[in-house]
Amino acid sequence: MGVSGTGKTTIGQALAEEFGLRLAEGDAFHPQANIDKMSAGIPLDDDDRRPWLEALAAWTAEQHAQGVSTVVACSALKHSYRDILRSGVPGEPTLFVHLTGTPAVLRDRMAKRQHFMPASLLDSQLATLEPLGEGEDGVEIDNDPPVAEVTAAAVGWLRSRLRG
């Protein structure tokens, strides 16, 4: 989880490979209306995000029904959004890796990539972001260091949680 530009997809892919999990890239689940809105520089609101999050939760439920565990690369900015994601597989733990980064680094990354999310929306995402709270099993990892370091930190934390 995290705002745009934190490397959710990159780290999510690495975690999926390391642990043999199936990855969902959250952006692929956005309806076209959401993509159009963000492309126009308009932030999504809760009503825009709800069906998207419900689709991701349904996907995790489908995978779980097949005996497959998952990684979802998704902003999951608010507690209520994370509650929707957790609803896909109730009773099973949902672990959150919250990737963070300095706004300057995030803006630079966003400017260098081809994506429908313009860097102008970063401030709205940062304003919406609610840190992990009580009842949310997760870790915050700074994603300014090299990808290998970030991946190692995420893998180490997940291994410790999966052992415990």
Protein Blocks (a to p, Z undefined) as FASTA:
>chain_A
ZZehilmmmmmmmmmmmnopacddfklmpcfklmmmmmnopacdfklmmmmmmmmmmmmm
mmmmnopacddddfklafklmmmmmmmmghiacddddddddfklmmmmmmmpccfbdfkl
mmmmmmmpccddehiacddddfkbcfklmmmmmmmmmmmmmmZZ
